[in-house]
Amino acid sequence: MIDEYLHRIGYDGPRDPTAATLRALHERHLLTVPFENLDIHLGRAIVADEQRIVDKIVRQRRGGFCYELNGAFAALLRALGFDVTMLSARVPRADGTTSPEFDHMTLLVRVDGERWLADVGFGECFLHPLRLDERGEQRDPAGTFRIEQANARDWLLSSANPEYLFSLEPHTLADYADMCHYHQTSPQSSFTQKRVCTLATMSGRITLRDDRLIVTENGARHEEPIDNDGAWRDALRTRFGMELT
């Protein structure tokens, strides 16, 4: 699995479980494996099962949403000898509440006595892992981020706005099954309301939505309308290297 996975993300560097390796793998994953919800709109069930999500990302050369992307990345890191913990995260809402537990999966990686927050499944977020125990701003190609302890239980990841709250309680992939089902079936879930496929680049991001292609590069944003299914699938193939059957 390791060789196939590393080939999928275009990585041929060191494999020893160090902070430098983690940083390089995290970046390559975000630059090559898109955040996408297309199976939901194709009527294909997404199951919180490690073998299935690794097969989808590695052998089918697809992307996925957080449970798939971070679940598969955790499997790769563990196979390489990293100490990885799956964490539950909740997204702040405008009314002051947060989304439910297990709404998002993020990862804690311990390397040489340091704790790192890793996340390849939150869409537009940090490109490199962040030090959990570093107070103050942490600069990243995607922006400036901060991690601080919000209360006795929760930690807060923020940039210009709060991104998500998370606790350090360890979880297994099966713990996310109910919310994984909710996000692909509920009319209230943003994932059932529109198709999206988005991929980070070193200078910005490429995003394909239902009706338009959005390319952001060095702060400049360009939108191109997509008015038929043929053009949509062509953009998916040429921009993301994905061919849907």
C-alpha atoms as a printed R data frame, in Angstrom:
    type eleno elety resid chain resno       x      y       z
1   ATOM     1    CA   MET     A     1   0.000  0.000   0.000
2   ATOM     2    CA   ILE     A     2   2.810  2.432   0.841
3   ATOM     3    CA   ASP     A     3   4.429  2.393  -2.603
4   ATOM     4    CA   GLU     A     4   1.094  2.825  -4.394
5   ATOM     5    CA   TYR     A     5  -0.008  5.619  -2.093
6   ATOM     6    CA   LEU     A     6   3.260  7.545  -2.391
7   ATOM     7    CA   HIS     A     7   3.125  7.188  -6.181
8   ATOM     8    CA   ARG     A     8  -0.460  8.506  -6.120
9   ATOM     9    CA   ILE     A     9   0.623 11.716  -4.385
10  ATOM    10    CA   GLY     A    10   3.867 12.051  -6.358
11  ATOM    11    CA   TYR     A    11   6.146 11.642  -3.367
12  ATOM    12    CA   ASP     A    12   9.612 10.068  -3.667
13  ATOM    13    CA   GLY     A    13  11.358 11.544  -0.631
14  ATOM    14    CA   PRO     A    14  12.458 10.072   2.714
15  ATOM    15    CA   ARG     A    15  10.066  7.707   4.478
16  ATOM    16    CA   ASP     A    16  11.366  7.897   8.032
17  ATOM    17    CA   PRO     A    17   8.777  9.229  10.527
18  ATOM    18    CA   THR     A    18  10.174 12.726  11.067
19  ATOM    19    CA   ALA     A    19   8.614 16.183  11.138
20  ATOM    20    CA   ALA     A    20  10.185 16.955   7.745
21  ATOM    21    CA   THR     A    21   8.639 13.831   6.199
22  ATOM    22    CA   LEU     A    22   5.242 14.649   7.703
23  ATOM    23    CA   ARG     A    23   5.404 18.178   6.300
24  ATOM    24    CA   ALA     A    24   6.333 16.957   2.812
25  ATOM    25    CA   LEU     A    25   3.642 14.245   2.752
26  ATOM    26    CA   HIS     A    26   0.989 16.681   4.004
27  ATOM    27    CA   GLU     A    27   1.815 19.179   1.262
28  ATOM    28    CA   ARG     A    28   1.906 16.566  -1.506
29  ATOM    29    CA   HIS     A    29  -1.440 15.130  -0.389
30  ATOM    30    CA   LEU     A    30  -3.152 18.503  -0.504
31  ATOM    31    CA   LEU     A    31  -1.675 19.322  -3.912
32  ATOM    32    CA   THR     A    32  -2.720 16.030  -5.537
33  ATOM    33    CA   VAL     A    33  -5.823 14.602  -3.825
34  ATOM    34    CA   PRO     A    34  -8.917 16.829  -4.137
35  ATOM    35    CA   PHE     A    35 -11.568 17.500  -1.547
36  ATOM    36    CA   GLU     A    36 -14.739 16.349  -3.323
37  ATOM    37    CA   ASN     A    37 -18.246 15.032  -2.637
38  ATOM    38    CA   LEU     A    38 -19.096 13.623  -6.062
39  ATOM    39    CA   ASP     A    39 -20.058 10.119  -4.907
40  ATOM    40    CA   ILE     A    40 -22.923 11.621  -2.920
41  ATOM    41    CA   HIS     A    41 -24.414 13.052  -6.127
42  ATOM    42    CA   LEU     A    42 -23.772  9.812  -7.996
43  ATOM    43    CA   GLY     A    43 -25.782  7.890  -5.395
44  ATOM    44    CA   ARG     A    44 -22.754  5.928  -4.187
45  ATOM    45    CA   ALA     A    45 -22.541  5.224  -0.466
46  ATOM    46    CA   ILE     A    46 -19.438  6.444   1.367
47  ATOM    47    CA   VAL     A    47 -18.541  4.030   4.163
48  ATOM    48    CA   ALA     A    48 -16.111  4.729   6.998
49  ATOM    49    CA   ASP     A    49 -13.949  1.735   6.120
50  ATOM    50    CA   GLU     A    50 -10.179  2.078   5.773
51  ATOM    51    CA   GLN     A    51  -9.717 -0.403   2.933
52  ATOM    52    CA   ARG     A    52 -12.476  1.164   0.842
53  ATOM    53    CA   ILE     A    53 -11.325  4.754   1.255
54  ATOM    54    CA   VAL     A    54  -7.680  3.921   0.558
55  ATOM    55    CA   ASP     A    55  -8.728  2.028  -2.571
56  ATOM    56    CA   LYS     A    56 -10.835  4.980  -3.731
57  ATOM    57    CA   ILE     A    57  -8.063  7.534  -3.270
58  ATOM    58    CA   VAL     A    58  -5.084  5.425  -4.347
59  ATOM    59    CA   ARG     A    59  -6.344  3.003  -6.994
60  ATOM    60    CA   GLN     A    60  -9.347  4.894  -8.343
61  ATOM    61    CA   ARG     A    61  -7.390  8.173  -8.164
62  ATOM    62    CA   ARG     A    62 -10.307  9.987  -6.573
63  ATOM    63    CA   GLY     A    63 -10.611 12.425  -3.698
64  ATOM    64    CA   GLY     A    64 -13.175 12.550  -0.922
65  ATOM    65    CA   PHE     A    65 -14.351 14.485   2.098
66  ATOM    66    CA   CYS     A    66 -12.781 14.619   5.560
67  ATOM    67    CA   TYR     A    67 -13.506 11.087   6.782
68  ATOM    68    CA   GLU     A    68 -12.032  9.659   3.597
69  ATOM    69    CA   LEU     A    69  -9.081 12.009   3.150
70  ATOM    70    CA   ASN     A    70  -7.895 12.121   6.747
71  ATOM    71    CA   GLY     A    71  -8.821  8.479   7.289
72  ATOM    72    CA   ALA     A    72  -6.661  7.390   4.368
73  ATOM    73    CA   PHE     A    73  -3.835  9.783   5.287
74  ATOM    74    CA   ALA     A    74  -3.826  8.393   8.830
75  ATOM    75    CA   ALA     A    75  -3.474  4.876   7.398
76  ATOM    76    CA   LEU     A    76  -0.495  5.959   5.292
77  ATOM    77    CA   LEU     A    77   1.204  7.698   8.212
78  ATOM    78    CA   ARG     A    78   0.751  4.710  10.500
79  ATOM    79    CA   ALA     A    79   2.163  2.390   7.835
80  ATOM    80    CA   LEU     A    80   5.244  4.630   7.735
81  ATOM    81    CA   GLY     A    81   5.668  4.440  11.506
82  ATOM    82    CA   PHE     A    82   4.037  7.679  12.662
83  ATOM    83    CA   ASP     A    83   2.014  7.914  15.887
84  ATOM    84    CA   VAL     A    84  -1.399  9.140  14.679
85  ATOM    85    CA   THR     A    85  -4.628  9.880  16.579
86  ATOM    86    CA   MET     A    86  -7.985 10.652  14.960
87  ATOM    87    CA   LEU     A    87  -9.697 13.629  16.601
88  ATOM    88    CA   SER     A    88 -13.271 14.877  16.524
89  ATOM    89    CA   ALA     A    89 -13.780 18.507  15.462
90  ATOM    90    CA   ARG     A    90 -16.790 20.834  15.470
91  ATOM    91    CA   VAL     A    91 -17.280 23.919  13.307
92  ATOM    92    CA   PRO     A    92 -18.462 27.196  14.925
93  ATOM    93    CA   ARG     A    93 -21.791 28.570  13.695
94  ATOM    94    CA   ALA     A    94 -22.929 32.158  13.311
95  ATOM    95    CA   ASP     A    95 -25.377 31.811  16.233
96  ATOM    96    CA   GLY     A    96 -22.585 30.915  18.655
97  ATOM    97    CA   THR     A    97 -23.223 27.175  18.678
98  ATOM    98    CA   THR     A    98 -21.073 24.544  17.019
99  ATOM    99    CA   SER     A    99 -21.797 21.659  14.694
100 ATOM   100    CA   PRO     A   100 -22.194 18.184  16.287
101 ATOM   101    CA   GLU     A   101 -19.406 15.986  17.555
102 ATOM   102    CA   PHE     A   102 -17.643 14.068  14.740
103 ATOM   103    CA   ASP     A   103 -18.733 16.699  12.216
104 ATOM   104    CA   HIS     A   104 -15.111 16.802  11.062
105 ATOM   105    CA   MET     A   105 -12.110 14.521  11.453
106 ATOM   106    CA   THR     A   106  -8.681 16.004  12.042
107 ATOM   107    CA   LEU     A   107  -5.415 14.313  13.059
108 ATOM   108    CA   LEU     A   108  -2.888 14.573  15.863
109 ATOM   109    CA   VAL     A   109   0.595 13.316  14.945
110 ATOM   110    CA   ARG     A   110   3.322 12.884  17.556
111 ATOM   111    CA   VAL     A   111   6.877 13.148  16.238
112 ATOM   112    CA   ASP     A   112  10.038 13.248  18.374
113 ATOM   113    CA   GLY     A   113   8.233 14.601  21.417
114 ATOM   114    CA   GLU     A   114   6.283 17.242  19.468
115 ATOM   115    CA   ARG     A   115   2.547 17.275  18.726
116 ATOM   116    CA   TRP     A   116   1.369 18.333  15.281
117 ATOM   117    CA   LEU     A   117  -2.118 19.060  13.948
118 ATOM   118    CA   ALA     A   118  -2.445 17.529  10.475
119 ATOM   119    CA   ASP     A   119  -5.498 17.913   8.241
120 ATOM   120    CA   VAL     A   120  -5.769 17.093   4.532
121 ATOM   121    CA   GLY     A   121  -9.588 17.042   4.570
122 ATOM   122    CA   PHE     A   122 -10.908 20.503   5.464
123 ATOM   123    CA   GLY     A   123 -10.888 22.065   2.025
124 ATOM   124    CA   GLU     A   124  -9.176 25.454   2.113
125 ATOM   125    CA   CYS     A   125  -6.948 25.302   5.187
126 ATOM   126    CA   PHE     A   126  -3.272 25.074   6.158
127 ATOM   127    CA   LEU     A   127  -0.849 23.496   3.684
128 ATOM   128    CA   HIS     A   128   1.660 22.327   6.296
129 ATOM   129    CA   PRO     A   129   1.048 20.692   9.692
130 ATOM   130    CA   LEU     A   130   0.826 23.076  12.643
131 ATOM   131    CA   ARG     A   131   2.537 22.709  16.021
132 ATOM   132    CA   LEU     A   132  -0.163 22.059  18.587
133 ATOM   133    CA   ASP     A   133   1.859 23.470  21.482
134 ATOM   134    CA   GLU     A   134   3.084 26.640  19.777
135 ATOM   135    CA   ARG     A   135   1.286 29.722  21.029
136 ATOM   136    CA   GLY     A   136   0.845 32.695  18.754
137 ATOM   137    CA   GLU     A   137   0.717 32.908  14.979
138 ATOM   138    CA   GLN     A   138   2.011 30.157  12.716
139 ATOM   139    CA   ARG     A   139   2.672 31.269   9.152
140 ATOM   140    CA   ASP     A   140   1.746 28.956   6.302
141 ATOM   141    CA   PRO     A   141   1.538 29.348   2.487
142 ATOM   142    CA   ALA     A   142  -2.255 29.309   2.891
143 ATOM   143    CA   GLY     A   143  -2.294 32.066   5.518
144 ATOM   144    CA   THR     A   144  -1.623 32.676   9.198
145 ATOM   145    CA   PHE     A   145  -3.056 30.256  11.742
146 ATOM   146    CA   ARG     A   146  -3.263 30.038  15.506
147 ATOM   147    CA   ILE     A   147  -3.984 27.152  17.886
148 ATOM   148    CA   GLU     A   148  -5.035 27.902  21.439
149 ATOM   149    CA   GLN     A   149  -6.757 26.036  24.242
150 ATOM   150    CA   ALA     A   150 -10.352 27.245  24.396
151 ATOM   151    CA   ASN     A   151 -11.308 25.489  27.640
152 ATOM   152    CA   ALA     A   152 -10.397 22.444  29.710
153 ATOM   153    CA   ARG     A   153 -11.490 20.125  26.907
154 ATOM   154    CA   ASP     A   154 -11.337 21.969  23.604
155 ATOM   155    CA   TRP     A   155  -8.658 23.509  21.411
156 ATOM   156    CA   LEU     A   156  -9.445 26.155  18.801
157 ATOM   157    CA   LEU     A   157  -7.895 26.401  15.349
158 ATOM   158    CA   SER     A   158  -8.336 29.868  13.880
159 ATOM   159    CA   SER     A   159  -7.089 32.003  11.004
160 ATOM   160    CA   ALA     A   160  -8.932 35.169   9.985
161 ATOM   161    CA   ASN     A   161 -12.008 33.424  11.437
162 ATOM   162    CA   PRO     A   162 -12.475 30.450  13.775
163 ATOM   163    CA   GLU     A   163 -11.992 27.276  11.734
164 ATOM   164    CA   TYR     A   164 -12.919 24.514  14.173
165 ATOM   165    CA   LEU     A   165 -12.850 23.296  17.758
166 ATOM   166    CA   PHE     A   166 -11.326 19.917  18.562
167 ATOM   167    CA   SER     A   167 -10.569 17.767  21.579
168 ATOM   168    CA   LEU     A   168  -7.599 15.435  22.044
169 ATOM   169    CA   GLU     A   169  -9.713 12.378  22.878
170 ATOM   170    CA   PRO     A   170  -8.646  9.519  20.561
171 ATOM   171    CA   HIS     A   171 -11.173  7.953  18.198
172 ATOM   172    CA   THR     A   172 -11.417  5.190  15.619
173 ATOM   173    CA   LEU     A   173 -12.762  5.503  12.092
174 ATOM   174    CA   ALA     A   174 -15.965  3.716  13.118
175 ATOM   175    CA   ASP     A   175 -16.801  6.554  15.535
176 ATOM   176    CA   TYR     A   176 -17.450  8.860  12.556
177 ATOM   177    CA   ALA     A   177 -19.914  6.503  10.828
178 ATOM   178    CA   ASP     A   178 -23.120  8.261  11.917
179 ATOM   179    CA   MET     A   179 -21.966 11.728  10.846
180 ATOM   180    CA   CYS     A   180 -20.524 10.308   7.630
181 ATOM   181    CA   HIS     A   181 -23.995  8.921   6.882
182 ATOM   182    CA   TYR     A   182 -25.664 12.208   7.855
183 ATOM   183    CA   HIS     A   183 -23.508 14.309   5.543
184 ATOM   184    CA   GLN     A   184 -24.324 12.184   2.520
185 ATOM   185    CA   THR     A   185 -28.076 11.812   3.161
186 ATOM   186    CA   SER     A   186 -29.440 14.859   5.020
187 ATOM   187    CA   PRO     A   187 -30.971 17.751   3.036
188 ATOM   188    CA   GLN     A   188 -29.460 20.043   5.699
189 ATOM   189    CA   SER     A   189 -25.926 18.912   4.867
190 ATOM   190    CA   SER     A   190 -24.001 21.232   2.544
191 ATOM   191    CA   PHE     A   191 -22.587 18.139   0.818
192 ATOM   192    CA   THR     A   192 -26.009 17.068  -0.500
193 ATOM   193    CA   GLN     A   193 -26.870 20.528  -1.782
194 ATOM   194    CA   LYS     A   194 -24.153 20.992  -4.408
195 ATOM   195    CA   ARG     A   195 -21.270 19.235  -6.120
196 ATOM   196    CA   VAL     A   196 -17.783 20.450  -5.351
197 ATOM   197    CA   CYS     A   197 -14.251 19.394  -6.218
198 ATOM   198    CA   THR     A   198 -11.385 21.566  -4.975
199 ATOM   199    CA   LEU     A   199  -7.616 21.254  -4.927
200 ATOM   200    CA   ALA     A   200  -4.875 23.388  -3.390
201 ATOM   201    CA   THR     A   201  -2.061 24.751  -5.535
202 ATOM   202    CA   MET     A   202   1.170 26.398  -4.395
203 ATOM   203    CA   SER     A   203  -0.219 29.771  -5.474
204 ATOM   204    CA   GLY     A   204  -3.914 29.374  -4.682
205 ATOM   205    CA   ARG     A   205  -6.716 26.917  -5.402
206 ATOM   206    CA   ILE     A   206  -8.804 25.374  -8.190
207 ATOM   207    CA   THR     A   207 -12.481 24.708  -7.453
208 ATOM   208    CA   LEU     A   208 -15.169 23.156  -9.617
209 ATOM   209    CA   ARG     A   209 -18.751 23.704  -8.492
210 ATOM   210    CA   ASP     A   210 -22.046 22.818 -10.124
211 ATOM   211    CA   ASP     A   211 -22.063 25.756 -12.506
212 ATOM   212    CA   ARG     A   212 -18.578 27.288 -12.539
213 ATOM   213    CA   LEU     A   213 -14.844 26.757 -12.393
214 ATOM   214    CA   ILE     A   214 -12.986 29.080  -9.991
215 ATOM   215    CA   VAL     A   215  -9.225 29.551 -10.195
216 ATOM   216    CA   THR     A   216  -7.462 31.629  -7.540
217 ATOM   217    CA   GLU     A   217  -3.807 32.449  -8.131
218 ATOM   218    CA   ASN     A   218  -1.700 34.823  -6.039
219 ATOM   219    CA   GLY     A   219  -4.850 36.471  -4.745
220 ATOM   220    CA   ALA     A   220  -6.431 36.973  -8.172
221 ATOM   221    CA   ARG     A   221  -9.732 35.158  -8.739
222 ATOM   222    CA   HIS     A   222 -11.057 34.038 -12.133
223 ATOM   223    CA   GLU     A   223 -14.462 32.399 -12.680
224 ATOM   224    CA   GLU     A   224 -15.553 30.510 -15.768
225 ATOM   225    CA   PRO     A   225 -19.175 29.372 -16.229
226 ATOM   226    CA   ILE     A   226 -19.791 25.667 -16.768
227 ATOM   227    CA   ASP     A   227 -23.076 25.314 -18.612
228 ATOM   228    CA   ASN     A   228 -23.350 21.621 -19.493
229 ATOM   229    CA   ASP     A   229 -22.357 18.198 -18.199
230 ATOM   230    CA   GLY     A   230 -19.795 17.644 -20.954
231 ATOM   231    CA   ALA     A   231 -17.905 20.826 -20.050
232 ATOM   232    CA   TRP     A   232 -18.145 19.923 -16.357
233 ATOM   233    CA   ARG     A   233 -16.645 16.471 -16.891
234 ATOM   234    CA   ASP     A   234 -13.977 17.918 -19.165
235 ATOM   235    CA   ALA     A   235 -12.963 20.373 -16.431
236 ATOM   236    CA   LEU     A   236 -12.917 17.528 -13.915
237 ATOM   237    CA   ARG     A   237 -10.626 15.516 -16.176
238 ATOM   238    CA   THR     A   238  -8.226 18.264 -17.263
239 ATOM   239    CA   ARG     A   239  -8.004 20.171 -13.973
240 ATOM   240    CA   PHE     A   240  -8.168 17.334 -11.449
241 ATOM   241    CA   GLY     A   241  -7.154 14.236 -13.420
242 ATOM   242    CA   MET     A   242 -10.440 12.523 -12.507
243 ATOM   243    CA   GLU     A   243 -12.578 10.446 -14.852
244 ATOM   244    CA   LEU     A   244 -15.976  9.473 -13.449
245 ATOM   245    CA   THR     A   245 -17.489  6.186 -14.567
